[in-house]
Amino acid sequence: MLNLLAKNWWLVEIRGVAAIAFGVLAFLWPGITLLVLVTLFAAYMLIDGVALLVSLRRAEPATAGHRLAVGLMGILGVAVGIATIFWPGITALALLYLVAFWAITLGLTQVIAAIRLRREISGELWFVIGGLLTVVFGVFILVFPGTGLLSLVWIVGAWAVVFGITNLVLAWRLRGLHQQIVRSRAVTSAR
């Protein structure tokens, strides 16, 4: 899995940038309508899900054991994005639960992946932090659904920015690891 992540570090970076963009837009438009929020959320989910599926497609056969987690996150992201596009008139409460369950699933999957990576990569803490924050965000939405989706714009924006930053930090670490792997292979093949 480490080689898959290192090879596709730029996809982790895209996920981070998309999350930060979503969060910043949520902060810039605090009076945002539900339809605009739904559209922004759908776009983010599609970008995030497709980035994960592209990384899965580029995976090496040796990483087959970890393909299920990446595939699940990618398919779930695309499915939630498509569902959000086709049913934009869903109630705020339904979207609230959709976001909550997506966040909890994504966060738990990310924590599990980080635990599996702890022997292969240093700094997996960023992966764990991003996952735990995502789970906390999902649980918060479940516990306080009455506040409504519009009043959660700031929380959604803050979560997206923090999640995006943790993904960018991870992407930069993976990029450095990928460069080390490429240099190591070049030295080995030159011999």
VOVOMAR-851239 format. One record per residue (C-alpha): residue number from 1; residue in one letter; x, y, z. Coordinates in nm, 2 decimals, padded with zeros to 4 digits. Layout:
N
<site NUM "A" <X Y Z>>
...
***
This chain:
191
<site 1 "M" <00.00 00.00 00.00>>
<site 2 "L" <00.29 00.23 00.07>>
<site 3 "N" <00.41 00.21 -00.29>>
<site 4 "L" <00.06 00.28 -00.41>>
<site 5 "L" <00.03 00.59 -00.20>>
<site 6 "A" <00.38 00.71 -00.28>>
<site 7 "K" <00.34 00.65 -00.65>>
<site 8 "N" <00.01 00.84 -00.65>>
<site 9 "W" <00.11 01.11 -00.40>>
<site 10 "W" <-00.04 01.37 -00.64>>
<site 11 "L" <-00.38 01.22 -00.61>>
<site 12 "V" <-00.37 01.26 -00.23>>
<site 13 "E" <-00.27 01.62 -00.30>>
<site 14 "I" <-00.57 01.67 -00.53>>
<site 15 "R" <-00.80 01.54 -00.26>>
<site 16 "G" <-00.64 01.79 -00.01>>
<site 17 "V" <-00.68 02.09 -00.25>>
<site 18 "A" <-01.04 01.99 -00.33>>
<site 19 "A" <-01.12 01.97 00.04>>
<site 20 "I" <-00.96 02.31 00.11>>
<site 21 "A" <-01.14 02.47 -00.19>>
<site 22 "F" <-01.47 02.33 -00.06>>
<site 23 "G" <-01.40 02.46 00.29>>
<site 24 "V" <-01.29 02.81 00.18>>
<site 25 "L" <-01.60 02.85 -00.04>>
<site 26 "A" <-01.82 02.75 00.25>>
<site 27 "F" <-01.65 03.02 00.46>>
<site 28 "L" <-01.68 03.28 00.18>>
<site 29 "W" <-02.05 03.22 00.13>>
<site 30 "P" <-02.19 03.19 00.49>>
<site 31 "G" <-02.54 03.27 00.37>>
<site 32 "I" <-02.52 02.99 00.11>>
<site 33 "T" <-02.84 02.83 -00.01>>
<site 34 "L" <-02.89 02.46 00.03>>
<site 35 "L" <-02.88 02.41 -00.34>>
<site 36 "V" <-02.54 02.57 -00.37>>
<site 37 "L" <-02.41 02.37 -00.07>>
<site 38 "V" <-02.54 02.05 -00.22>>
<site 39 "T" <-02.37 02.13 -00.56>>
<site 40 "L" <-02.04 02.21 -00.39>>
<site 41 "F" <-02.06 01.90 -00.18>>
<site 42 "A" <-02.14 01.69 -00.49>>
<site 43 "A" <-01.85 01.83 -00.68>>
<site 44 "Y" <-01.61 01.76 -00.39>>
<site 45 "M" <-01.74 01.41 -00.35>>
<site 46 "L" <-01.70 01.33 -00.72>>
<site 47 "I" <-01.34 01.47 -00.73>>
<site 48 "D" <-01.25 01.28 -00.41>>
<site 49 "G" <-01.40 00.96 -00.53>>
<site 50 "V" <-01.26 00.97 -00.88>>
<site 51 "A" <-00.91 01.05 -00.74>>
<site 52 "L" <-00.93 00.74 -00.52>>
<site 53 "L" <-01.05 00.52 -00.81>>
<site 54 "V" <-00.77 00.65 -01.03>>
<site 55 "S" <-00.52 00.56 -00.77>>
<site 56 "L" <-00.68 00.22 -00.74>>
<site 57 "R" <-00.65 00.17 -01.11>>
<site 58 "R" <-00.28 00.26 -01.10>>
<site 59 "A" <-00.22 00.02 -00.81>>
<site 60 "E" <00.05 -00.25 -00.84>>
<site 61 "P" <-00.06 -00.62 -00.81>>
<site 62 "A" <00.13 -00.65 -00.48>>
<site 63 "T" <-00.11 -00.40 -00.31>>
<site 64 "A" <-00.42 -00.61 -00.38>>
<site 65 "G" <-00.48 -00.66 -00.01>>
<site 66 "H" <-00.54 -00.29 00.04>>
<site 67 "R" <-00.73 -00.23 -00.28>>
<site 68 "L" <-01.06 -00.30 -00.11>>
<site 69 "A" <-01.04 00.00 00.13>>
<site 70 "V" <-00.93 00.24 -00.15>>
<site 71 "G" <-01.20 00.10 -00.38>>
<site 72 "L" <-01.47 00.13 -00.11>>
<site 73 "M" <-01.38 00.49 -00.03>>
<site 74 "G" <-01.37 00.58 -00.41>>
<site 75 "I" <-01.70 00.41 -00.49>>
<site 76 "L" <-01.87 00.56 -00.19>>
<site 77 "G" <-01.75 00.91 -00.28>>
<site 78 "V" <-01.87 00.88 -00.64>>
<site 79 "A" <-02.20 00.73 -00.54>>
<site 80 "V" <-02.27 01.00 -00.28>>
<site 81 "G" <-02.17 01.27 -00.53>>
<site 82 "I" <-02.40 01.13 -00.80>>
<site 83 "A" <-02.69 01.08 -00.56>>
<site 84 "T" <-02.65 01.44 -00.44>>
<site 85 "I" <-02.66 01.56 -00.80>>
<site 86 "F" <-02.97 01.36 -00.90>>
<site 87 "W" <-03.17 01.44 -00.58>>
<site 88 "P" <-03.07 01.80 -00.50>>
<site 89 "G" <-03.41 01.86 -00.34>>
<site 90 "I" <-03.35 01.62 -00.06>>
<site 91 "T" <-03.43 01.75 00.29>>
<site 92 "A" <-03.16 01.91 00.49>>
<site 93 "L" <-03.19 01.64 00.75>>
<site 94 "A" <-03.14 01.36 00.49>>
<site 95 "L" <-02.83 01.53 00.35>>
<site 96 "L" <-02.71 01.58 00.70>>
<site 97 "Y" <-02.73 01.21 00.77>>
<site 98 "L" <-02.57 01.13 00.43>>
<site 99 "V" <-02.28 01.36 00.51>>
<site 100 "A" <-02.25 01.22 00.87>>
<site 101 "F" <-02.24 00.85 00.76>>
<site 102 "W" <-02.00 00.93 00.47>>
<site 103 "A" <-01.77 01.11 00.71>>
<site 104 "I" <-01.77 00.83 00.97>>
<site 105 "T" <-01.71 00.56 00.70>>
<site 106 "L" <-01.43 00.76 00.54>>
<site 107 "G" <-01.27 00.85 00.87>>
<site 108 "L" <-01.27 00.49 01.00>>
<site 109 "T" <-01.13 00.36 00.67>>
<site 110 "Q" <-00.85 00.62 00.69>>
<site 111 "V" <-00.77 00.53 01.05>>
<site 112 "I" <-00.76 00.16 00.96>>
<site 113 "A" <-00.53 00.23 00.66>>
<site 114 "A" <-00.30 00.44 00.88>>
<site 115 "I" <-00.28 00.16 01.14>>
<site 116 "R" <-00.18 -00.08 00.86>>
<site 117 "L" <00.08 00.17 00.73>>
<site 118 "R" <00.25 00.24 01.07>>
<site 119 "R" <00.53 00.00 01.01>>
<site 120 "E" <00.59 00.12 00.65>>
<site 121 "I" <00.58 00.50 00.68>>
<site 122 "S" <00.68 00.75 00.94>>
<site 123 "G" <00.44 01.03 01.00>>
<site 124 "E" <00.13 00.82 00.96>>
<site 125 "L" <-00.01 01.03 01.24>>
<site 126 "W" <-00.13 01.29 00.99>>
<site 127 "F" <-00.34 01.01 00.83>>
<site 128 "V" <-00.48 00.91 01.17>>
<site 129 "I" <-00.55 01.28 01.27>>
<site 130 "G" <-00.74 01.34 00.94>>
<site 131 "G" <-00.94 01.02 00.99>>
<site 132 "L" <-01.02 01.09 01.35>>
<site 133 "L" <-01.13 01.44 01.28>>
<site 134 "T" <-01.35 01.31 01.00>>
<site 135 "V" <-01.52 01.06 01.24>>
<site 136 "V" <-01.57 01.33 01.51>>
<site 137 "F" <-01.72 01.55 01.24>>
<site 138 "G" <-01.97 01.28 01.14>>
<site 139 "V" <-02.06 01.19 01.50>>
<site 140 "F" <-02.12 01.56 01.58>>
<site 141 "I" <-02.36 01.59 01.29>>
<site 142 "L" <-02.55 01.28 01.41>>
<site 143 "V" <-02.57 01.40 01.77>>
<site 144 "F" <-02.69 01.76 01.67>>
<site 145 "P" <-02.91 01.72 01.36>>
<site 146 "G" <-03.15 01.98 01.48>>
<site 147 "T" <-02.91 02.27 01.41>>
<site 148 "G" <-02.98 02.22 01.04>>
<site 149 "L" <-02.74 02.20 00.74>>
<site 150 "L" <-02.72 02.58 00.68>>
<site 151 "S" <-02.60 02.65 01.04>>
<site 152 "L" <-02.33 02.38 00.99>>
<site 153 "V" <-02.17 02.56 00.69>>
<site 154 "W" <-01.89 02.69 00.92>>
<site 155 "I" <-01.83 02.35 01.07>>
<site 156 "V" <-01.83 02.18 00.73>>
<site 157 "G" <-01.59 02.45 00.60>>
<site 158 "A" <-01.36 02.41 00.90>>
<site 159 "W" <-01.36 02.03 00.87>>
<site 160 "A" <-01.29 02.04 00.50>>
<site 161 "V" <-00.99 02.28 00.54>>
<site 162 "V" <-00.84 02.07 00.82>>
<site 163 "F" <-00.89 01.75 00.63>>
<site 164 "G" <-00.74 01.91 00.32>>
<site 165 "I" <-00.44 02.03 00.51>>
<site 166 "T" <-00.38 01.68 00.66>>
<site 167 "N" <-00.40 01.54 00.31>>
<site 168 "L" <-00.15 01.79 00.17>>
<site 169 "V" <00.10 01.72 00.45>>
<site 170 "L" <00.06 01.35 00.38>>
<site 171 "A" <00.10 01.41 00.00>>
<site 172 "W" <00.42 01.60 00.05>>
<site 173 "R" <00.56 01.33 00.27>>
<site 174 "L" <00.46 01.06 00.01>>
<site 175 "R" <00.61 01.27 -00.27>>
<site 176 "G" <00.95 01.27 -00.08>>
<site 177 "L" <00.92 00.89 -00.03>>
<site 178 "H" <00.83 00.84 -00.39>>
<site 179 "Q" <01.14 01.04 -00.50>>
<site 180 "Q" <01.35 00.82 -00.26>>
<site 181 "I" <01.21 00.50 -00.42>>
<site 182 "V" <01.28 00.63 -00.77>>
<site 183 "R" <01.64 00.73 -00.68>>
<site 184 "S" <01.69 00.39 -00.51>>
<site 185 "R" <01.57 00.21 -00.82>>
<site 186 "A" <01.79 00.42 -01.05>>
<site 187 "V" <02.10 00.34 -00.84>>
<site 188 "T" <02.01 -00.03 -00.84>>
<site 189 "S" <01.95 -00.05 -01.21>>
<site 190 "A" <02.28 00.14 -01.28>>
<site 191 "R" <02.48 -00.13 -01.11>>
***
